[in-house]
Amino acid sequence: MPAPGGAGLRITRASAHRFDGRSETSLDPDLRVFTSDLVRPYGLPLREDLLGEGAGHSYEELAEGPLREALAEDEPVDLLILAFDTPDVRPGAPSSLALSRSVPGSPLAFAVCDQGSAAAFTALRMAAAHHRTGTCRRAVVVLAEQSALHYEPAEPVPLPKEHAVVVLVCEETTAPEMTVRQVRGPDDPEKAVRVWAEELGPEAELLAGPGLDGAPWPGAQPFTGLWARLAERLPVLREQRRPVLVAGVDRRLGVLSALTLP
């Protein structure tokens, strides 16, 4: 059945968390095997130092605590999406399915990756689309990054300084729903973002992520940093009833993304 008339899905709560340390799974021999198979066709060398010392953290271990803190037992979740850019240290394990056990309910769970910084926006776009089917009243989007890349990339890429997780709780409300735009190959990303911000009115707040003029690049947390800023600002913006536009561009992939919270 379709979503009730006038009901929309929007981010109602957000929390940001940073971690140090490492996961024991970073010493699992399967990580070396998987990574070797992954990079062999491209002739990329392994980071033997990181593999030897056991650097990195699993997304299941990073996110399970924040998820339990974010939701009460009487708040069942219908959909859980894990989005990330840096690979997990448990590449063969479905961390999204494991994390579904850390929330109330029995949610549909899957992951979004290989989209750079656009993955977070894609996850939110998919959550909103799933809500419109009438089968999702509460969705949780988990954004995660860990600081170890166990091979030498073909070109320089921004890596996070710390392990981090941002939890976005999206719930059905009577307020206007969130909208996500994603444009491939925009001629002028900065101009497009200015136009979208102006559509929200003079009271709107713009949170610009890496790749846009005036935004830090790459920043200490290239994937979760923008969303940690949203988590910090969201309570104030809700209290002031101000709309917000969250925007970022992945210039490697040529994708401009924007989230509108009216």
Secondary structure, DSSP 8 states (H G I E B T S, - for coil): ----TT-EEEEEEEEEEEE-S--GGGG-HHHHHHHHHHHGGGT--B-HHHHHHT----HHHHHHHHHHHH--TT---SEEEEEESS--S-TTS-HHHHHGGGSSS--EEEEE-SSTTHHHHHHHHHHHHHHTTTS-SEEEEEEEE-S--SB--SS-----SSEEEEEEEEEEESS---EEEEEES-S-HHHHHHHHHHHT-TT-EEEE-TTSTTS-SS-SSTTTHHHHHHHHHHHHHHHHT--EEEEEEETTTTEEEEEEE-
